[in-house]
Amino acid sequence: MGMMKMMESNDPQPRLICAEQWLKKAIDLHELHIKDPKTATEASQMEMMDQMKKAYGCVAEKGSESESAPQKDPTGEKKKDAHQH
């Protein structure tokens, strides 16, 4: 019964693919920021940070529900408020 769960948590491949996809997005965005500094808006930089955090979440997974972890973060709501200057 617990066989699938065992295989999921022990196989790093899906997590690496997940991280690779998010890092690729963040790198592309950062490259754009370097080529054209006008594109490096606060929103765009926050998006890049989010992509890096998602990639980090893929590899630093604590259990199989890593995708839902950011929502459970109690500081998530505070962060949103802080950016309403």
matplotlib code that plots the C-alpha trace (Angstrom):
import matplotlib.pyplot as plt

x = [0.0, 2.7, 4.8, 4.0, 4.8, 8.1, 9.1, 8.0, 10.0, 13.1, 13.3, 15.0, 14.3, 10.8, 12.1, 15.1, 12.9, 10.6, 13.5, 15.1, 11.9, 11.6, 15.3, 15.1, 12.3, 14.2, 17.4, 15.6, 13.9, 17.2, 18.9, 16.2, 16.8, 20.5, 20.0, 17.2, 17.4, 14.0, 12.3, 13.6, 10.5, 9.7, 6.9, 9.3, 11.9, 9.4, 8.3, 11.9, 12.3, 9.1, 10.4, 13.7, 11.7, 9.6, 12.8, 14.2, 11.0, 11.3, 14.7, 14.4, 11.1, 10.0, 7.4, 5.3, 3.1, 5.8, 3.6, 1.1, 3.8, 4.0, 0.3, 0.7, 3.5, 2.2, 4.4, 2.8, 0.0, 2.3, 4.5, 1.6, 0.7, 4.3, 4.3, 1.3, 3.4]
y = [0.0, 2.5, 1.4, 4.3, 6.8, 5.2, 5.4, 9.0, 10.3, 8.3, 9.3, 12.7, 12.9, 14.6, 17.1, 17.9, 18.3, 20.6, 22.7, 22.8, 24.2, 27.0, 27.9, 28.1, 30.7, 32.6, 32.6, 33.8, 36.6, 37.6, 37.7, 40.0, 42.3, 42.4, 43.1, 45.7, 47.1, 48.9, 45.4, 44.9, 46.2, 45.3, 43.0, 41.4, 40.9, 39.5, 37.1, 35.9, 35.5, 33.4, 31.2, 30.7, 29.8, 27.3, 25.7, 25.6, 24.0, 21.3, 20.1, 21.0, 19.1, 18.1, 15.5, 15.0, 18.2, 20.7, 22.4, 23.4, 24.4, 28.1, 28.6, 27.1, 29.6, 31.9, 34.8, 34.6, 37.1, 39.5, 39.6, 40.7, 43.5, 44.7, 45.3, 47.6, 50.8]
z = [0.0, 0.9, -2.0, -4.3, -1.5, -0.8, -4.5, -4.8, -1.8, -2.6, -6.3, -6.7, -10.4, -10.3, -7.8, -10.0, -13.1, -11.0, -9.8, -13.2, -14.8, -12.1, -12.2, -16.0, -15.7, -13.0, -15.1, -18.2, -16.2, -14.6, -18.0, -19.2, -16.2, -17.0, -20.7, -20.1, -16.5, -17.1, -17.0, -13.4, -11.7, -8.2, -9.4, -11.9, -9.2, -6.8, -9.6, -10.0, -6.2, -6.3, -9.0, -7.1, -3.9, -5.9, -7.3, -3.8, -2.6, -5.2, -4.0, -0.3, -0.1, 3.4, 2.4, -0.7, -0.3, -1.1, -3.7, -0.9, 1.6, 0.6, 1.4, 4.8, 5.6, 8.3, 7.0, 3.6, 4.5, 6.1, 3.1, 0.9, 3.2, 3.4, -0.3, -0.3, 0.2]

ax = plt.figure().add_subplot(projection="3d")
ax.plot(x, y, z, "-o")
ax.set_aspect("equal")
plt.show()
